[in-house]
Amino acid sequence: MLRVVAISCVCAMALSAAEVVELESIELVSSGGQVVKDVKGEEIKSADLGEALSKDNANVSMIRRSGIANDILIRGLKKDNLTVTIDGAKVCGACPNRMDPPISHILTNNIDYIEINEGPFNVSDFGSLGGDVKIHTLKPIKETHGELSVNAGSWDYLKGAFMLSGGSDKLRFLLSTSAEKGGQYKDGNGDDFYGQIANAIDAGHALPATQFQTKYADMDAFSKKTLMGKIFWDITADQELALSYTMNRSDNVLFPNSSMDAIYDDSDIFILGYTAKNLGSLSKKLKLDLYNSTVDHPMSTEYRVSGASTYMTSHLNTTMQGAKLANTLDAGNHEITVGLDSSKRNWDGRYYTTVVATGAVTNLATKSIDDVDTTNNAIFAKDKIKLNDKLTLEAGARYDDTTIDKAGVKQRDFSDASGYLFAKYDIDNTLNIFGGAGHSVRVPDAKELYFTGSTGAVNGNPNLNAVQNNEIDLGIEKKFDRFNIKAKTFYSQVSDYIAYNATSKKYENVDANIYGLEMSGLYSISENMSARGSVAYTKGKKDTPLAGQTETNMPDIAPLRATLGVDYEVENSYKLEANMQASAPWTTFDGVNGEQKLDSYTVFNIKGTKILGDGLEISAGLDNIFDTTYIVSNTYADLTLLSGGGVVMPLNEPGRYFYTQLKYKF
């Protein structure tokens, strides 16, 4: 009953107030999306960005895999159907089982702000089918300043972070580093990872061989070290050269409802950017970005019962290299951007076995992904037109030429055009309506085309077509004296959606429809107190069942979700926050392809921050106050998860979790 009342309260508030995060932390962007600010200051619980984004955003769902490295789901789309960039660089993980999603390669303490754009309204980046997440990291400034923080939390969580920035009018630098570790979290039943697997084995949802060996039963769930360095050089008043390097080193990350764990996950991201302004009437801003990212990721059965004498390792690497040149100019009431975008991704992986007693290593003849190159070259253009004081139009177009090359296999070639038209009309200074229509395309990736299991079974389908999204978005935003409200609806017709067929154990194309409604807002209760909330509802259906099946429910369609938060802040003194996350039961799901019914839940969290003076600040929070046992992510068979008797093991969320941070700014 409490859950029903909680969801009803949030829905009612969304109809009259509420917003996803603080009012000052949200800006309307051209596609009706949002800008999430102060990620570094607010998200101190852990480094996991997936968890941070889902906590206060009803339209962003988390896909829980472990204590860290969790993925996200937006409007029923995930993985390659969403594009993630870090400072403009497109980042891809190496793991075909998504143990290292793109957003896991950057930490919350290094983030300045994030743009979340739903829909096919991005022509600047390759493969933005249903939305994109643009992560912008901290920039150096000339004033010398720094920050030192120490975090601690339940289940032996510890983190230390340091940041220093400064320079001169010409040259500025930033250095940020952190180290953290955490034990196996316990769910609301008091079960850690070992306990959850034991319960799954007892219920017939996992095999005994997938349990952790006794000697690893209490090992930490992860450790993580990061380094980010930046140098910005103002060559002239109108020219800037920026160089950045981001390093991530994650070790021994446990994935309890998978059969393997990540031995390590190492990533290195290099970005070189050059910006020139005011070059003449034909160039208000010229920007060149070059980037190179590498990910090295072995996952293994070393810690499981099945690996006691001989364990298997699946070792994958991926490299992403790219260049983008964009020129922006003003022509009357037009702001026009034209650009070239080029990238090449290599993905390679193999299997090998190790004999524990001797350390002897044997490479298997089978390769999971055999040295696949995906090369893309594109041209794009955007035009933002301010027709008058009330109406703004934005149009974009992109043409992609893509080749996917695997040795010994026929090369796949794709030539695709995409584009959109988006409009925003200000009825008055308190009310605006916005909407658009777009067409976007993304090509199949190497796993979907060619993946081969360790036994030689081929799950990939080399004949897959590119996925196409035709979508219409409509929205309205209203500002009152004391509250704002924004509502959006969308309808998406996805052609050749790439679905996993658990019957044939292969990927195949199928046409589908996804539609939904999102509402958010903020209410100013008093000078010091505000309330915020959001609600999201999505539905999806395949046009026809997959081969050999009869069901048409789309996977990954999260049920009705809602958030509600109340903040009380006294400037330069303290801030108190309370947050509620609620979800209806997951009763519509793709059962034949691994999903299952999940119960509804309501979870409450609190947090307080006190400014002590002289640069000191202390924060403390308590998540899942009532120690609720609940699950947020379903078990779609496109991920390899533990199962037994045909039922897949879901992963419970953390139970009651206490955390604190002591921060010193100078």
Secondary structure, DSSP 8 states (H G I E B T S, - for coil): -HHHHHHHHHHHHHHHS--SS-GGG----TTS-EEEE-HHHH--S-S-HHHHHHHS-TTEEEE--SSS--EEEETTB-GGGSEEEETTEE---S-TT-SS-GGGGS-GGGEEEEEEEESS---SSTT-SSEEEEEEE----SS-EEEEEEEEETTTEEEEEEEEEEE-SSEEEEEEEEEEEE-----TTS--HHHHHHHHHHTTSS-GGGSB-GGGTT--SEEEEEEEEEEEEEEETTEEEEEEEEEEEEEEE--TTSS-EEEEEEEEEEEEEEEEEEEETTEEEEEEEEEEEEEEEEEESTTBGGGSSEEEEEEEEEEEEEEEEEEEEEETTEEEEEEEEEEEEEEEEEEEEEETTT--EEE-S--SEEEEEEEEEEEEEEEEEE-SSSEEEEEEEEEEEEEEE-TTS--EEEEEEEEEEEEEEEEETTEEEEEEEEEEEE---HHHHH-B-TTS-B---TT---EEEEEEEEEEEEE-SSEEEEEEEEEEEEEEEEEEETTTTEEEEEEEEEEEEEEEEEEE-SSSEEEEEEEEEEEEEESS--TT----B-TT----EEEEEEEEEETTTEEEEEEEEEE--B-S--GGGT---B--EEEEEEEEEEEEETTEEEEEEEESTT------S---TTS---EETTEE-------SEEEEEEEEE-
